[in-house]
Amino acid sequence: MRRKESNAEPALIVSAQALHELMERLRGRARIAVDTEAASFHRYVDRVCLIQVSSDQETALIDPLAVEDLSALGEQLADPEVEVVFHDADYDLRILHRDYRFRARNIFDTRIAAQLVGEPAVGLGSLLQKHFEVTLDKKFQRADWSRRPLTPEMIRYAADDTRFLPALRDELERRLEDQHRMDWAREEFRLLEKIRWTGMASDEDAYLRIKGARALNPRGLAILRELHSWREHTAESLDRAPFRIVSNAALLVIAQQAPKTAKRLKSLQGVPGSVVRQYSAQLLEAVRAGIELPADRLPKLPKRARPKPDPVYDRRLDRLKALRNRRAKEIDMEPGLLCPNGTLQAVARSASTDPKEVTKVEGLRRWQKAVLGRDEILLAIRGDESGGGGGSGGSRTGQ
C-alpha cells in the first residue's frame, strides 16, 4: 500500500519557544509517532541526541542538546488520551526514562504489530520499503548524532523514522483486526508501559566476555584485565566508545602474545599501526602490570554451575515444546514468537497442575495461554511421567 505523504521539510526545534509552539500544535492530536537517536556507537557516555516527533500533519526534530527543558514533551507522552507510536519501543522507552524520567502511556509498537501479523521482515526499513516504497539510507544507522550541525541528509533520514509511522500503524492495525489478534497486541503494548531504565551495574568481569578470553591462561587473563581496564578509563576520559580506542580482537592478541617492547607490539598481526603509534606506552604498561601481578592474585575463571540431570523436567519441557510447535504451525507463527523457550522452561519448572499456578508463571501472556490452551498446558505439564511419553493431549506431534 502506498500512502501519499507530505514532503515538507521537518522543523528542527532548537529553542524553548520553538518547542512550546510545537507542543501547542500537537495539543489535542489523537496520536504522535516518536523515535530517538543516541550516540552509543560513538560516545562512551550515551545520551539522547535527537527526538523525532510526527503527527498526521507534520514532523519535527527536537534537539535536546540545544533545548534543556523537554517536560512538555514528557507530559504529552504520559497523556493516556494520546496514542504514542513507536517502532521497537523498548530502547527508546529506556533511554527517555534514563535521561528525562519520561514514561509513555497508550503505546502502539509497529514492530510488535508486524511480528504478530506475520511480516517476514519487521525492521523499519523493510516495512517502509514494502508498504510505502521508502528506502532508508543505512549509512545513517550508526551516524554520530551528537555532532552538530546535522547534515540535511541526516535530518531527512531521522524524519523518515517517524514520518510514516502513523500510516504504518493504521495498516498493521487493520491486519491485526482481520486476524483477530488486536487483543494480543494490546496486551503486549500495555507491558511496554512498565519499561524503565534500570541502570548498569559496574562489571569487573566484563573482560571475560571478550571472545577468546576463556581460552587464556591465568597470566593471559591478568594481562587482558589490565588492558580492558585501561581501555575503559581511556574511553571514558575521551567520551569515545571503547571499541573506537582499540578493538576486542586486538586486546586479545596483545594478551596472548604479551609483548614487552614497542617493536614486538608493532609486529603483532591484528593490532593496527595507528593504535600502536598512539597508545604504545599505555599498552606496554598494561602488559607489564599483568605480567608482574603476584601469582596469588591472578584471576580465576568462575565455575559455571551445571544443573543436575532431571529427565522428568526434560520430558515435561519436550511436551510443552511439542504443544507450542503444533499451535505455532496451526496459526502460521514462528514458535519462538508464540512462546519463547525461556517461558516454556519456566512453565516446566513450575511442575504444577493447578491452573492458578500456571497463570502466575512470569512471562506467560494471556493471549499465549489462550492459543496454547490452558487444559493442554496442564496435560503437557502432567504428561505420563511413568513412561515419559510425548504429546500433550489430542493429536500428538513431534518437534
ABEGO torsion letter per residue (X at the ends): XBBBBBABBBBBBABAAAAAAAAAAABGBABBBBBBBBAAAABABBBBABBBBBBAABBBBBBAAABABAAAAAAAAABAABBBBBBGAAAAAAAAAAAAGBBBBGBBBAAAAAAAAGBABABAAAAAAAAAGBBBBAAAAABBAABOBBBAAAAAAAAAAAAAAAAAAAAAAAAAAAAGAAAAAAAAAAAAAABBBAEBBBBAAAAAABBGAAABBAAAAAAAAAAAAAAAAAAAAAGBBAAAABBAAAAAAAAAAGBABAAAAAABBGBBAAAAAAAAAAAAAAAAAAAABBAAABBBBBBBBBBBBBAAAAAAAAAAAAAAAAAAAAAGBBAAAABBAAAAAAAAAAGBABAAAAAABBGBBAAAAAAAEAAAAAAAAAEBAAAGBBEAEEBBBBX
